[in-house]
Amino acid sequence: MRWMPQGGKRPNSGRKKLPETVFKEQELAYRVDQARKSFEFVCKLRDNPNVHWGLRLDAAKDIQDRIFGKPKQALEHSGTLNLEQILAESSPPVKS
């Protein structure tokens, strides 16, 4: 009778994780959990009809900013500065 391998990888086999790696994974899991709790709190605040409408509106804006990112602000330029002038003003003077 021919031997047939059974099962898969042995449990706990392979290189053990370094303590730094274990700590980083635990810290990341903790931060994800805290972020989830904060998000749930803001969602509950937004959906609570007993809370002032201004606070609910701020909560809704905060949720949208976190999910979609803050909207880009348009920047108008009305001048005659060119790149050389901007670089000359921003760099320190050269000593001779």
C-alpha positions in Angstrom: 0.0 0.0 0.0 1.3 3.4 -1.0 1.7 6.1 1.7 -0.6 9.1 1.1 0.0 12.4 2.8 -2.8 13.4 5.1 -3.8 16.8 6.3 -2.0 20.1 5.7 0.5 22.3 7.4 1.2 21.4 11.0 -0.2 23.8 13.5 2.4 26.2 15.0 5.0 25.1 12.5 7.4 27.6 10.9 9.3 30.6 12.1 7.8 32.2 15.2 6.9 35.9 15.0 9.2 38.5 16.5 7.8 40.3 19.6 7.9 43.6 17.6 5.7 42.0 14.9 3.2 40.7 17.5 3.1 44.1 19.2 2.5 45.9 15.9 -0.3 43.5 15.0 -1.9 44.0 18.4 -1.6 47.8 18.2 -3.1 47.8 14.7 -6.0 45.7 15.9 -6.6 48.0 18.8 -6.6 51.1 16.6 -9.0 49.5 14.1 -11.3 48.6 17.0 -11.1 52.2 18.4 -11.8 53.7 15.0 -14.8 51.4 14.5 -16.2 52.5 17.9 -15.7 56.1 17.2 -17.4 55.8 13.8 -20.3 54.0 15.4 -20.6 56.7 18.0 -20.7 59.5 15.4 -23.3 57.5 13.4 -25.5 57.1 16.5 -25.1 60.8 17.2 -26.1 61.7 13.6 -29.2 59.4 13.8 -30.4 60.5 17.2 -33.4 62.9 16.9 -33.0 64.2 20.4 -29.6 65.8 19.6 -29.5 69.4 18.4 -29.7 69.6 14.6 -26.4 71.5 14.3 -24.5 68.7 16.1 -26.2 66.1 13.9 -25.2 68.1 10.8 -21.6 68.3 11.9 -21.6 64.5 12.6 -23.0 63.9 9.1 -20.3 66.1 7.5 -17.6 64.4 9.6 -18.7 61.0 8.4 -18.7 62.1 4.7 -15.3 63.7 5.1 -13.9 60.4 6.6 -15.4 58.3 3.9 -15.0 60.4 0.7 -12.2 62.7 1.8 -12.5 66.4 2.4 -13.6 68.4 -0.7 -10.8 70.2 -2.5 -10.8 74.0 -2.1 -10.5 76.1 -5.2 -7.5 78.4 -5.2 -7.6 81.5 -7.3 -4.5 83.3 -8.5 -4.6 86.8 -9.8 -1.0 88.0 -10.1 2.0 88.1 -12.3 4.4 86.0 -10.3 6.3 83.4 -12.2 8.2 80.3 -11.0 11.6 82.1 -10.9 10.2 84.8 -8.6 8.6 82.4 -6.3 11.8 80.3 -6.0 13.9 83.4 -5.5 11.6 84.6 -2.6 11.4 81.2 -0.9 15.2 80.3 -1.0 17.6 81.8 1.5 20.0 84.4 0.2 23.4 83.1 -1.1 26.4 84.4 0.8 29.5 85.3 -1.3 
